[in-house]
Amino acid sequence: MNTKKILVVDDSAFMRKLISEFLSEHPQLEVIAFGRNGQDAVKKALELQPDVITLDIEMPEMDGLEALKVIMEKQPCPVVMLSSLTKEGSETTLKAMEFGAVDFIAKPSGTISLDLHKIKDVLIEKVLAASKANISMKPALSAKPVTIQPPVNNPHSVTNTFFSQTRGKKMNKLVLIATSTGGPRALQHVVTKLPGSLPAPVIVVQHMPPGFTKSLSDRLDSLSDIRVKEGEDGEILQNGTVYIAPGGKHLRLRKTGTSIVIVLDELASEGGHRPSANATFRSAAEIHDIEKVAVIMTGMGSDGAEGLIKLKETGTVNAIAEAKETCVVYGMPKAAVATHLIDDVVPVDEIASAIVKHVYNKR
């Protein structure tokens, strides 16, 4: 059996030992070396060329973020970050995703987590997924993304005054986005290009633990023309707003009068995910008088495919899947394409254009 070589980097000897023991239990994973800080990580990454690196963020001499930058520049390799659950930790983790990390794991109780066994299965799963990740074809993120302009012949794009009127207009379109591994970076490609005047609300299901989705929504909001926020229970959807499902909660939609309302719950996870795209998509399928644009992007597993079938069975839906060549992990889009219900397969940097095209298209 072809085992994957793992470099474990953490400034705590105890954490290095625990992580190594957990990973070594899987027959396909072999821990070949340890790193005690960022400098050590860079040196061993260049020397040993591991298949995956687990990289702690908070370390002396050179932290994980700086080490990640050097590794991705000199010896690109799939990297899984280990992060604390603090606000600062979540913000740094999102920067790591931008710099090229494949995924991250939140330590359950801080820098030295005696209860790391709680995330043992997730750790193994994410390292295995990272060993198969595509890190060679990621389009560069633009420092100042260019917002896609609505079609000139469409009344929605006539003047800037419409930007402030969009949220009050009747809703007849709804955009649904599902993503997982590689999603934060992919979402930056997509959301930052959407116009603030988009005459539809956008619901995003990104597989993330609690705490991290707030930092993700704040980060995307600071970079985008369109408003981005974490969805709140009982909130009425407004056009020109992106709502990100909070980590640890399912986001479902319910029609109340003429409005669509967000309903959050902590019912059982689906396929290991909460939020689950299938849960969101199924609830949207029950709202029949709204056209939908469903987008399934990079991610491990098949979340979203079953929900897409429900959407297509119950209403008018344009379905978009991210092309394999730009996916970090081609799992969720592959499962969606296998349903034979996808209308457009496009690289990540063209997804925003496809969304805008379908939202402004009059049937």
C-alpha positions in Angstrom: 0.0 0.0 0.0 1.3 3.4 -0.9 1.4 5.4 2.3 1.4 9.2 2.6 4.3 10.8 4.3 3.3 13.3 7.0 5.3 16.1 8.6 3.8 17.1 12.0 4.7 20.7 13.2 3.8 22.0 16.7 5.9 23.7 19.3 4.4 21.4 22.0 6.1 18.0 22.3 2.9 16.6 23.8 0.8 17.8 20.8 3.3 16.4 18.4 3.1 13.0 20.1 -0.7 12.9 20.2 -1.1 14.0 16.5 1.5 11.5 15.4 -0.1 8.7 17.3 -3.6 9.4 15.9 -2.4 9.7 12.3 -0.2 6.6 12.6 -3.2 4.5 13.4 -4.4 4.8 9.8 -2.6 2.3 7.5 -2.3 4.9 4.7 -0.6 7.6 6.8 3.1 7.6 8.0 4.5 10.3 10.2 8.1 10.8 8.9 9.3 13.8 11.0 8.4 16.5 13.4 8.9 20.3 13.4 9.2 22.4 16.6 8.6 25.8 15.0 8.1 27.5 11.6 11.8 27.5 10.7 12.0 23.8 11.5 8.9 23.2 9.3 10.4 25.0 6.3 13.7 23.2 6.6 12.1 19.8 6.8 9.5 20.5 4.2 12.3 21.3 1.7 14.5 18.4 2.7 11.8 15.6 3.1 9.1 16.8 0.6 6.3 15.2 2.6 2.8 14.5 1.1 1.0 16.5 3.8 2.1 18.9 6.6 0.0 19.5 9.7 1.0 23.0 10.8 0.3 24.7 14.1 -0.4 28.4 13.8 0.9 29.8 17.1 4.7 29.0 17.4 7.9 30.8 18.5 10.7 32.0 16.2 8.5 31.7 13.0 4.7 31.2 13.3 2.7 28.8 11.1 1.5 31.6 8.8 5.0 32.8 7.9 6.1 29.2 7.5 3.2 28.5 5.2 4.0 31.4 3.0 7.6 30.1 2.5 6.6 26.5 2.0 4.0 27.4 -0.6 6.5 29.5 -2.4 9.5 27.1 -2.3 8.0 23.6 -2.0 4.2 23.6 -2.5 2.6 20.9 -0.4 -0.9 20.3 1.0 -1.0 21.9 4.4 -3.6 21.4 7.1 -3.5 24.1 9.8 -4.2 23.5 13.5 -5.9 26.6 15.0 -7.3 27.8 18.3 -11.0 28.6 18.6 -10.3 32.3 19.4 -11.4 35.2 17.2 -7.8 35.9 16.4 -7.2 32.2 15.7 -10.1 32.1 13.2 -9.0 35.3 11.4 -5.4 33.9 11.1 -6.8 30.6 9.8 -8.7 32.4 7.0 -5.5 34.1 6.0 -3.8 30.7 5.9 -6.5 29.5 3.5 -5.8 32.5 1.3 -2.0 31.7 1.4 -2.7 28.2 0.1 -3.5 25.9 3.1 -5.9 23.1 2.0 -7.9 22.9 5.2 -7.8 23.5 9.0 -8.8 21.9 12.2 -9.8 23.7 15.4 -8.1 22.4 18.5 -10.9 21.7 21.0 -9.4 23.4 24.0 -6.6 25.8 23.0 -2.9 25.5 22.1 -2.3 22.4 24.2 -5.5 20.4 23.9 -5.5 17.4 26.3 -8.8 16.4 24.7 -7.5 16.2 21.2 -9.0 12.7 20.9 -12.3 14.4 20.3 -11.2 15.4 16.8 -9.1 12.3 16.0 -11.4 11.1 13.3 -11.7 14.5 11.7 -7.9 14.9 11.8 -7.4 11.6 10.0 -10.1 12.4 7.5 -8.8 15.9 6.7 -5.2 14.7 6.3 -6.2 11.9 4.0 -8.3 14.4 1.9 -5.3 16.8 1.8 -3.1 14.1 0.5 -5.3 13.9 -2.6 -5.8 17.7 -2.9 -5.0 19.6 -6.0 -2.8 22.5 -5.1 -1.3 23.2 -8.5 -4.1 25.0 -10.4 -5.4 27.6 -7.9 -6.1 30.9 -9.7 -4.4 33.9 -8.0 -6.6 36.0 -5.7 -6.9 39.6 -6.8 -6.1 42.2 -4.1 -8.9 44.4 -5.6 -11.5 42.1 -7.2 -13.4 43.5 -10.2 -17.1 43.5 -9.5 -19.2 42.0 -12.4 -21.5 44.7 -13.8 -25.1 43.7 -14.4 -26.2 43.6 -18.0 -26.6 47.1 -19.5 -30.0 46.4 -21.0 -31.3 45.3 -17.7 -33.2 47.9 -15.5 -31.3 46.6 -12.4 -28.2 48.3 -13.7 -29.4 51.7 -14.8 -28.0 53.9 -12.0 -26.2 53.7 -8.7 -29.4 54.7 -7.0 -30.6 51.2 -7.6 -28.0 49.9 -5.3 -29.9 51.2 -2.3 -33.3 50.1 -3.7 -32.3 46.5 -4.4 -33.1 45.2 -0.9 -36.6 46.5 -1.0 -37.5 45.0 -4.4 -39.7 41.9 -4.7 -37.7 38.8 -4.6 -38.1 36.3 -7.5 -34.6 34.7 -7.5 -32.5 32.9 -4.9 -28.9 31.9 -5.1 -27.6 28.8 -3.1 -23.9 28.0 -2.7 -22.4 24.9 -1.2 -18.7 24.3 -0.5 -16.3 22.6 1.8 -12.6 21.8 1.6 -10.9 24.8 -0.2 -14.2 26.7 0.1 -13.0 29.9 1.9 -10.6 30.7 -0.9 -13.1 29.7 -3.6 -15.8 31.9 -2.0 -13.4 34.9 -2.1 -13.1 34.3 -5.9 -16.9 34.3 -6.2 -18.5 36.5 -3.6 -16.1 39.5 -4.0 -17.2 39.7 -7.7 -20.9 39.9 -7.1 -22.5 43.3 -7.6 -24.0 45.0 -4.6 -27.2 45.5 -6.6 -27.7 41.8 -7.2 -31.5 41.4 -7.3 -31.4 38.2 -5.2 -30.3 37.0 -1.8 -27.4 34.5 -1.6 -27.2 31.6 0.9 -23.8 30.1 1.5 -23.2 26.7 3.2 -19.5 26.3 4.0 -18.6 23.4 6.2 -16.9 25.1 9.2 -17.0 24.8 13.0 -18.7 27.4 15.2 -16.8 30.7 15.4 -15.1 30.5 12.1 -18.1 31.5 9.9 -18.4 34.9 11.6 -14.7 35.7 10.7 -15.4 34.4 7.2 -18.4 36.6 6.7 -16.6 39.7 8.1 -13.6 39.1 5.9 -15.7 38.7 2.7 -17.9 41.7 3.6 -14.7 43.9 3.9 -13.7 42.8 0.4 -17.0 42.9 -1.4 -19.5 45.3 -2.9 -22.3 43.0 -2.0 -23.2 42.9 1.7 -22.0 39.7 3.5 -23.1 38.5 7.0 -23.7 35.5 9.1 -27.3 34.3 8.9 -29.4 34.8 12.0 -32.5 32.9 13.1 -35.7 34.6 12.1 -33.9 36.9 9.7 -35.9 37.9 6.6 -33.9 37.5 3.4 -33.1 40.7 1.4 -31.8 41.1 -2.1 -28.2 42.1 -2.5 -27.1 40.3 0.7 -25.0 37.1 1.2 -25.9 35.0 4.2 -23.4 32.5 5.5 -24.8 29.5 7.5 -23.3 29.7 11.0 -20.9 26.9 11.9 -22.6 24.2 14.0 -26.1 25.0 12.8 -28.3 24.0 9.9 -29.7 26.9 7.9 -33.2 26.2 6.5 -35.5 28.5 4.7 -39.2 29.0 5.3 -41.8 31.0 3.5 -43.7 33.4 5.8 -46.3 35.5 4.0 -44.4 37.1 1.1 -41.1 36.8 2.9 -38.4 34.1 3.1 -37.1 33.6 6.6 -33.9 31.9 7.9 -34.5 29.1 10.5 -31.4 27.9 12.3 -31.4 24.6 14.2 -28.9 22.1 15.8 -30.6 18.9 14.7 -28.4 15.9 13.9 -25.6 16.5 11.3 -26.1 15.1 7.8 -23.2 13.2 6.3 -21.1 14.5 9.2 -21.9 18.1 8.4 -23.8 20.8 10.3 -24.4 23.1 8.4 -25.4 20.7 5.6 -26.1 21.9 2.1 -28.6 19.2 1.6 -30.6 20.5 4.5 -30.6 24.0 3.1 -31.3 22.9 -0.5 -34.3 20.7 0.6 -35.9 23.6 2.5 -35.4 25.9 -0.5 -37.1 23.2 -2.7 -40.3 23.7 -0.7 -40.5 27.3 -1.7 -42.1 27.0 -5.2 -42.6 30.6 -6.5 -38.9 31.5 -6.5 -36.4 30.6 -9.2 -33.1 29.3 -7.9 -29.5 29.3 -8.9 -27.7 26.4 -7.2 -23.8 26.4 -7.1 -21.7 23.5 -5.8 -18.0 24.2 -5.4 -14.8 22.5 -4.1 -15.3 20.1 -1.3 -14.8 16.6 0.1 -17.8 14.2 -0.1 -21.1 14.6 -1.8 -23.1 17.2 0.2 -25.5 19.1 -2.0 -26.1 16.5 -4.6 -29.2 15.0 -3.0 -30.5 18.5 -2.3 -29.9 19.5 -5.9 -32.2 16.6 -7.0 -35.0 17.9 -4.8 -34.5 21.5 -6.1 -34.7 20.3 -9.7 -37.8 18.2 -9.0 -39.8 21.0 -7.5 -39.0 24.2 -9.5 -37.0 26.2 -12.0 -33.3 25.8 -11.1 -30.0 26.7 -12.9 -27.3 24.5 -11.5 -23.6 25.4 -11.6 -20.6 23.1 -10.6 -17.0 24.1 -10.2 -14.8 22.6 -12.8 -12.4 19.9 -11.6 -9.2 21.8 -12.6 -9.8 24.5 -10.0 -11.2 22.4 -7.2 -8.9 21.7 -4.3 -10.9 18.5 -3.8 -13.2 17.4 -6.6 -15.8 15.6 -4.4 -18.9 17.7 -4.1 -18.9 19.0 -7.7 -18.2 15.5 -9.0 -21.2 14.1 -7.1 -23.4 17.0 -8.4 -22.3 16.4 -12.0 -23.1 12.7 -11.6 -26.7 13.6 -11.1 -26.8 14.8 -14.7 -28.6 17.9 -13.5 -25.8 20.5 -13.8 -26.3 23.2 -16.4 -22.9 24.9 -16.3 -19.4 23.5 -15.3 -17.0 26.4 -15.0 -13.7 27.2 -13.3 -13.9 29.1 -10.0 -13.0 32.5 -11.4 -16.0 32.3 -13.8 -18.7 31.2 -11.3 -19.7 34.8 -10.3 -20.3 35.6 -14.0 -22.4 32.5 -14.3 -24.5 33.5 -11.2 -25.0 37.0 -12.5 -26.0 35.7 -15.9 -28.7 33.4 -14.4 -30.0 35.9 -11.9 -30.5 38.6 -14.5 -31.9 36.3 -17.2 -35.6 36.7 -17.6 -37.6 33.6 -18.4 
